[in-house]
Amino acid sequence: MEIETKYALRLFFPSPTFVQIYFEAIANAIDAGATDVHITIKSDGKIHNPNILEITIQDNGLGFSDEGYERFKRVQEPQDSIHKGLGRIVFLQYFARVDVSSIYSGSKRNFSFVHNFNGDSEVVQANPSDQAGTKLTFKEFSNSRLKSYDDIRPSAIKRELLEQFLPALHERRIAEKPLRIKISLNTDESNPQKNFYSDTLLLSPDDLPELKISVISEPTLHFFSKIEVFSAVLTGQEYPLVLTAVNIDGRSIPIKILAPLNIPAGTSAIFLFKSDLFGKSDLARQKLILPEGVRENDLFRYLKLEVGRILGEELPEIRTRNAEVKTSFEEDFPHLIGLFDETTVGLIARDEVLETAQRKFFQQQKEIIDSDPTDDDAFQKSLEMSARSLTEYILYRDWVIKRLKSTTPEDIEATLHNLIVPRYKTFDQESLVQDIYRNNAWILDDKFMTFRTILSEASMKAVIAAITLEDESVEDEGRPDISMIFSADPDKAECVDVVVVELKRKKKDDKESTYAGVQLVKRARLLVDHCPNIQRVWYYGIIDIDDDLSQLLEDMAWTPLYSKGKVFYQPFTVRRKSDDMPIPAPTFLMSFNSITEDAAARNHAFLELLKSNFRNQEKLSAGMPIVDNPPVAFEKPESPNNTNSGLESSSPCPEERDQLRQ
């Protein structure tokens, strides 16, 4: 016993496809110098439990010499890195027996290849009229079914062979050497619905399109082997072929460079890469194995760039779509503007596009960290990196705003508490960069971005109890919904500012909104008495403001502020009982939609400015002129959920603006 075939199948080919039978037989024929190969398939027309399924593959190669047969009957180390010496084992995955008859050097060798093949063969003298070559007859189909009619349909087999042996066909075409593969099907029963019937087709180098050649030479990849690219882009194809593969010993090893969905309908796109780098594949010839030190991501990036360049030249619609996809990516990920590969952005998967751009971003950050701080170019680059990091933060803010906009009346309280001011969290200076992503008081005003101390649960309960008014209860539903954030730890700092956010939930027949301003001032006075180191209280009451209440607030000398919703301001001052010190308590009454709409408008302006800067940098890098545009007032479109369609409020007068700045 020389080959333990069942064990070898499980080890090397756990799930081979039926078409690999044709691949391996024809590869052996080509290795033997064959110029003609004939595949004959006899079938009863069934793919489930066929009673008749016999395949004959005959070639005019050199035949099984003694040396070749010695290699065939043993599973041993191959004679080179290209030939695996294992392909024949696939035959026994689908057929229990393969009868082999081979003519070579005046001799004829006959044997049957079966499981646990013992290596025996019969050698006799050939007839003088016998032509050199080998005939394989596959018998005793051992599986319960074929995968589909394509396994034995000539048109499907021809297409598979064209893809697999495209390199060999191309080389034969260039050398003007023939290679004809005839595929015949004789079936007892046709299936018109499946386009299955007796048929004969021929595959030859003439079936190949004209392949153009280009060369990739990239020393930064740490290798010096050039890569030849053979390509063809053809439109108006009835049966288009999209193939990206490497050439290993005349056979194609597919690589994932281009998705068929990204190519216009009816277009064939063939890209075959040839290089000394592509000298090996796995044992099943399904996966490329690269030399040590060559990273697949780096290599494939350059292959994709070349594919994108060629497609852009051949198909103008590809350039147009790439530009559109690039624009959409820049809208969604503006911090990566200028880092998307324009030639490939519309041709590869979304996640891969983002990963590549993000990797460039990280690489540039690393270069800045490692650079000389006195280098002017490095300084300019550091400014760009800072802008990109800022843009990431602006995008995070945009997510928070969208989350608030999606809030329903039922979860508004929890959302405001957890998104605007996360409760019971304490921030500190050491973690400011991380904490700035958790403190969202900027929704009220950007000056609160650096406020970073929130009371513990126990402290907050004590404060709520201290500032609850006489007609309220801490325990029942009348308890105020309040969050607050301090500019510093009130237990450690001598003077602190505090932002107080109070949600005034509307109740049926409730007139509390009219009394809201008075409540907030009373509560501010109680708060400064409870926390004597407070130097200023920024009080925000979030309430429903209809037209009647809006008019009433103006009559009560509340100043309407410019807003996409409704915002009113009053510069109150309260006195602390302990020292009769006046404490500023600027108070704001805001409609619910003003919070998100105003924050969205500010955020949108920041984002557009940053994107404009990145696009200008991209133009400069490409040597394109920058056209000065007049200032534009960036304004985010009205949200469909915004019930206030106009800008009802006016801007405060100069004196009021001065008070606000103070």
VENGI-V275481 format. One line per field, one symbol per residue. ss: DSSP state (H for helix, E for strand, C for the rest). phi: phi as a letter, one per 30 degrees, with the letter a starting at -180 (. if undefined). A space follows every 10 residues. Layout:
ss=???
phi=???
This chain:
ss=CCCCHHHHHH HHCCCCCCHH HHHHHHHHHH HCCCCEEEEE EEECCCCECC CCEEEEEEEC CCCCCHHHHH HHCCCCCCCC CCCCCCHHHH HHHHEEEEEE EEEECCEEEE EEEECCCCCC CEEEECCCCC CCEEEEEEEE ECCCECCCHH HCCHHHHHHH HHHHCHHHHH HHHHHCCCCE EEEEEEECCC EHHHCECCEE EEECHHHCCC CEEEEECCHH HCCCCCEEEE EEEECCCCCC CEEEEEEECC EEEECCCCCH HHCCCCCEEE EEEECCCCCC ECCCCCCECC CCCCCHHHHH HHHHHHHHHH HHHHCHHHHH HHHHHHHHHH HHCHHHCCCC CCCCCCCCCH HHHHHHHHHH HHHHHHHHHH CCCCCHHHHH HHHHHHHHHH HHHHHHHHHH HHHHHCCCHH HHHHHHHHHH ECCCCECCHH HHHHHCCCEC HHHCCHHHCC CCECCCHHHH HHHHHHHCCC CCCCCCCCCC EEEEEECCCC CCCCCEEEEE EEECCCCCCC CHHHHHHHHH HHHHHHHHHH CCCEEEEEEE EECCCCHHHH HHHHHCCCEE ECCCCCEEEE EEEEECCCCC CEEEEEEEEE CHHHHHHHHH HHHHHHHHHH HHHHHHHHHH HCCCCCCCCC CCCCCCCCCC CCCCCCCCCC CCCHHHHHHH HC
phi=.cbddddddd dcbdbdcddd ededdddddd edidcbbbcb ccbdiccchd dbabbcbbbc ddiddddddd dddbcbddda dcddibeddd eddcbdabdb bbcahicbcb accbdhecid bccbdddedd ddlbbcccbh eccdacdade dbdedddedd deddcedddd dddddhcdac bcbbbccdbc bedchcadab bbcbeddddd cdbbbcbbdd dibcddcdcc bbbbcicdbd ccbbaccbhi bccdbdcbce ddceeiccbc bccbaddccb bdddhcbdcc ddjcdedddd dddddddddd ddddbedddd dedddddddd ddbddceicd dddbdccbde ddeddddddd eddddddddd dddddddddd dddddddddd dedddddddd dddddddced cdddddddcd bddhcccbdd cedddddccc deedaddcec dbccdddddd dddeddcddd ccbddcdddd cbbbbcdadd dbddbbcbcc cbccddcdhd cdedceeded dedddddddd cdcdcacccb ccbdbcddde dddddciddd cdadcbbbbb ddbccdddbh ddcebebbcb ddddeddddd dddddedddd dddddddddd ddicdccdcd ebddbddddd dddcdccdcc dddedddddd dd
